[in-house]
C-alpha cells in the first residue's frame, strides 16, 4: 500500500511505548519518526519521553498515558506535517530511564602515597561501584548520548571521569589529613572519603544531565606485601618506643631506611649490569652495618648508677649519640665534631677535641 493510499484510508491510531526487551536500556529511541495524530503514548513510572525535531528538544512528557493530539498537547502543532493535512506529525521520541542505575564498577591506582606513620611510600589503589540517575533527559541526549544511539548503560568515558575524580579526591584526602594507611584500608575513614568524593563527582557530571547517587563497596587498598611490611614497622616501632625511648626509635627508623636502601642496591639498583652488582655489594654492606649498629644500640645496657654511657657528638647534626659507623640521629657517616680551629699538621683534616692522633693519616697532634 502506497503512502497516499495510507492517508486516503485514514490515519490509523498507533500505540507507542518502550518494548519489554528494551526496559533495561537507559535511552531507547522509538524507531518511527512519523507519528499519527491521536496515537497513544505510554510512559512508564521510571522514565520520561523526550520529543525532538531537527535535532532540537521540543518537549518532555512525564509518566502516564498520553493522547498525542495538538488539542491537549499544544507543542505538537509545531510538529505537524502539512503534507498530510494535519493528520501526522514528525518527531523523534526518546524514552529515557530516570531510575537509579546501580552496580557500575570502577577501579584503578591512586599512586604512591607516603604512609605518615612510617614514612614509607606505598602503592595505593581504589575500587568499588557507583550508582547514577539521569536528572536532565534532554541534556543527556544532546550532551553525551547523541541523536542516533540507544544506550544500555553509562558510557566508558563517563566511567573514566568517575575514576579520575575518585582517585584525585581520595589521594588528596590521604595526603592532607595524614591518615595512617593501615587505618584507611581498614575502613576507618570510608564515610569521610565517600562524602568528599560524591561532592566532587557532582560538579563533574552535572553538565551531562546525570547525578552520581552513591558509592558501594568502596575500598582503598594496598598490596598484601606492603600491608605486611607496614604492620611489621608499626609493631617494631611501638616495641622500641616502649623499651628504649625516643633514642632507640630514631635508631630503628634510620636503620630501617638504610637497610631498605641496601636491599635495593643489592638487587642491582637503577644502574644494572656489573655496575649494579658492585653497588649491590656496597649497599648490602651499608645495610648490614646499620643493622649491627642497631643491635649494639638496643643490647647495650642503659646508663644508670655507677655507669656512664659512652656518647660521641655527630659532626653532621651535632647530636650526642652512641658510637658507631653512622649517626643514629641523622643517618650520616659518624665523624666526631672538630674543635674550633684545630687541624692535623700532616693532612689538614679537622681534629676532634679529645683526639691525640689524626684519624685520617695517624699524625700525632701537635701541642
LINPEPE-V443295 format. One record per residue. RES is the residue in three letters. OMEGA is omega as a letter, one per 20 degrees, with the letter a starting at -180 (none if undefined). Layout:
BEGIN
RES/OMEGA ; RES/OMEGA
END
This chain:
BEGIN
UNK/a ; UNK/a ; UNK/a ; UNK/r ; UNK/a ; UNK/a ; UNK/r ; UNK/a ; UNK/a ; UNK/a ; UNK/a ; UNK/r ; UNK/a ; UNK/r ; UNK/a ; UNK/r ; UNK/r ; UNK/r ; UNK/a ; UNK/a ; UNK/r ; UNK/a ; UNK/a ; UNK/a ; UNK/r ; UNK/r ; UNK/r ; UNK/a ; UNK/r ; UNK/a ; UNK/a ; UNK/r ; UNK/r ; UNK/a ; UNK/r ; UNK/r ; UNK/a ; UNK/r ; UNK/a ; UNK/a ; UNK/r ; UNK/r ; UNK/a ; UNK/a ; UNK/a ; UNK/a ; UNK/r ; UNK/r ; UNK/a ; UNK/r ; UNK/r ; UNK/r ; UNK/a ; UNK/r ; UNK/a ; UNK/r ; UNK/a ; UNK/a ; UNK/r ; UNK/r ; UNK/r ; UNK/a ; UNK/r ; UNK/r ; UNK/a ; UNK/r ; UNK/a ; UNK/a ; UNK/a ; UNK/r ; UNK/r ; UNK/r ; UNK/a ; UNK/a ; UNK/a ; UNK/a ; UNK/r ; UNK/a ; UNK/a ; UNK/r ; UNK/a ; UNK/a ; UNK/a ; UNK/r ; UNK/r ; UNK/a ; UNK/a ; UNK/r ; UNK/a ; UNK/r ; UNK/r ; UNK/a ; UNK/r ; UNK/r ; UNK/a ; UNK/r ; UNK/a ; UNK/r ; UNK/r ; UNK/r ; UNK/a ; UNK/r ; UNK/r ; UNK/a ; UNK/r ; UNK/r ; UNK/r ; UNK/a ; UNK/r ; UNK/a ; UNK/r ; UNK/r ; UNK/a ; UNK/r ; UNK/a ; UNK/a ; UNK/a ; UNK/a ; UNK/a ; UNK/r ; UNK/a ; UNK/r ; UNK/a ; UNK/a ; UNK/r ; UNK/r ; UNK/a ; UNK/r ; UNK/r ; UNK/r ; UNK/a ; UNK/r ; UNK/r ; UNK/a ; UNK/r ; UNK/a ; UNK/a ; UNK/a ; UNK/r ; UNK/a ; UNK/a ; UNK/a ; UNK/a ; UNK/a ; UNK/a ; UNK/a ; UNK/a ; UNK/a ; UNK/r ; UNK/a ; UNK/r ; UNK/a ; UNK/a ; UNK/a ; UNK/r ; UNK/r ; UNK/r ; UNK/r ; UNK/r ; UNK/r ; UNK/r ; UNK/a ; UNK/r ; UNK/a ; UNK/r ; UNK/a ; UNK/a ; UNK/a ; UNK/r ; UNK/r ; UNK/r ; UNK/r ; UNK/a ; UNK/a ; UNK/a ; UNK/a ; UNK/r ; UNK/r ; UNK/r ; UNK/a ; UNK/r ; UNK/r ; UNK/a ; UNK/a ; UNK/r ; UNK/a ; UNK/a ; UNK/a ; UNK/a ; UNK/a ; UNK/r ; UNK/a ; UNK/r ; UNK/a ; UNK/a ; UNK/a ; UNK/r ; UNK/r ; UNK/r ; UNK/a ; UNK/a ; UNK/a ; UNK/a ; UNK/a ; UNK/a ; UNK/a ; UNK/r ; UNK/r ; UNK/a ; UNK/r ; UNK/r ; UNK/a ; UNK/a ; UNK/r ; UNK/r ; UNK/a ; UNK/a ; UNK/a ; UNK/r ; UNK/a ; UNK/r ; UNK/a ; UNK/a ; UNK/r ; UNK/r ; UNK/r ; UNK/r ; UNK/r ; UNK/r ; UNK/r ; UNK/r ; UNK/a ; UNK/a ; UNK/a ; UNK/a ; UNK/a ; UNK/r ; UNK/r ; UNK/a ; UNK/r ; UNK/a ; UNK/a ; UNK/a ; UNK/r ; UNK/a ; UNK/a ; UNK/r ; UNK/r ; UNK/r ; UNK/r ; UNK/r ; UNK/a ; UNK/r ; UNK/r ; UNK/r ; UNK/a ; UNK/a ; UNK/r ; UNK/r ; UNK/r ; UNK/r ; UNK/r ; UNK/r ; UNK/r ; UNK/a ; UNK/r ; UNK/r ; UNK/r ; UNK/r ; UNK/a ; UNK/a ; UNK/r ; UNK/a ; UNK/r ; UNK/r ; UNK/a ; UNK/r ; UNK/r ; UNK/a ; UNK/r ; UNK/a ; UNK/a ; UNK/r ; UNK/r ; UNK/r ; UNK/a ; UNK/a ; UNK/r ; UNK/r ; UNK/r ; UNK/r ; UNK/r ; UNK/r ; UNK/a ; UNK/r ; UNK/a ; UNK/a ; UNK/a ; UNK/a ; UNK/r ; UNK/r ; UNK/r ; UNK/r ; UNK/r ; UNK/r ; UNK/r ; UNK/r ; UNK/r ; UNK/r ; UNK/a ; UNK/r ; UNK/r ; UNK/a ; UNK/r ; UNK/a ; UNK/a ; UNK/r ; UNK/a ; UNK/r ; UNK/a ; UNK/r ; UNK/r ; UNK/a ; UNK/a ; UNK/a ; UNK/r ; UNK/r ; UNK/a ; UNK/a ; UNK/r ; UNK/r ; UNK/r ; UNK/a ; UNK/r ; UNK/r ; UNK/r ; UNK/a ; UNK/r ; UNK/a ; UNK/r ; UNK/a ; UNK/a ; UNK/a ; UNK/r ; UNK/a ; UNK/a ; UNK/r ; UNK/a ; UNK/r ; UNK/a ; UNK/r ; UNK/a ; UNK/a ; UNK/a ; UNK/r ; UNK/r ; UNK/r ; UNK/r ; UNK/a ; UNK/a ; UNK/r ; UNK/a ; UNK/r ; UNK/a ; UNK/r ; UNK/r ; UNK/none
END
